[in-house]
Amino acid sequence: MLNLIGGAVGIVFGLWLARRKGGNRLDLLHYATIFGIIGFTLGAFAMLVVLAPG
C-alpha cells in the first residue's frame, strides 16, 4: 500500500514541480512519470523496512 501512496505523492510532486518551472504538457508528463517511479520505489522500500502494525 505504501508503494501506491508513494507513487501518487511522486506524481503530484512531479506535476507541481514542472508547473512551477513553467513546463509544457510534455514536461508535466515527464516529471510526473519520473517522480511517480521514484515515489513508487521508495514506497516499496519503505514497506520492507517499516514493520506492520499489530
C-alpha positions as CSV (number, residue, x, y, z in Angstrom):
1,M,0.0,0.0,0.0
2,L,2.9,2.4,0.8
3,N,4.2,1.9,-2.8
4,L,0.9,3.2,-4.2
5,I,0.8,6.1,-1.9
6,G,4.5,6.9,-2.7
7,G,3.7,6.7,-6.4
8,A,0.7,9.1,-6.1
9,V,2.7,11.5,-4.0
10,G,5.5,11.4,-6.5
11,I,3.1,12.1,-9.4
12,V,1.6,15.1,-7.6
13,F,5.1,16.4,-6.7
14,G,6.3,16.0,-10.3
15,L,3.3,17.9,-11.6
16,W,3.7,20.6,-9.1
17,L,7.5,21.0,-9.8
18,A,7.0,21.0,-13.6
19,R,4.2,23.6,-13.4
20,R,6.4,25.8,-11.1
21,K,9.2,25.7,-13.7
22,G,6.8,26.7,-16.4
23,G,6.8,23.5,-18.4
24,N,4.5,22.4,-21.2
25,R,2.3,19.3,-21.2
26,L,5.2,17.0,-22.2
27,D,7.3,18.3,-19.3
28,L,4.4,17.8,-17.0
29,L,4.1,14.2,-18.2
30,H,7.8,13.6,-18.0
31,Y,8.2,15.0,-14.4
32,A,5.1,13.1,-13.2
33,T,6.4,9.8,-14.7
34,I,9.9,10.1,-13.2
35,F,8.8,11.2,-9.8
36,G,6.0,8.6,-9.8
37,I,8.5,5.9,-10.4
38,I,10.8,7.2,-7.7
39,G,8.0,7.5,-5.2
40,F,6.7,4.0,-6.0
41,T,10.2,2.6,-5.5
42,L,10.7,4.5,-2.2
43,G,7.3,3.3,-1.0
44,A,8.2,-0.3,-1.9
45,F,11.4,0.0,0.0
46,A,9.6,1.6,3.0
47,M,7.3,-1.4,3.1
48,L,10.3,-3.7,3.5
49,V,11.8,-1.5,6.3
50,V,8.8,-0.4,8.3
51,L,7.2,-3.0,10.5
52,A,3.5,-3.7,10.0
53,P,1.2,-2.6,12.9
54,G,-0.2,-5.3,15.1
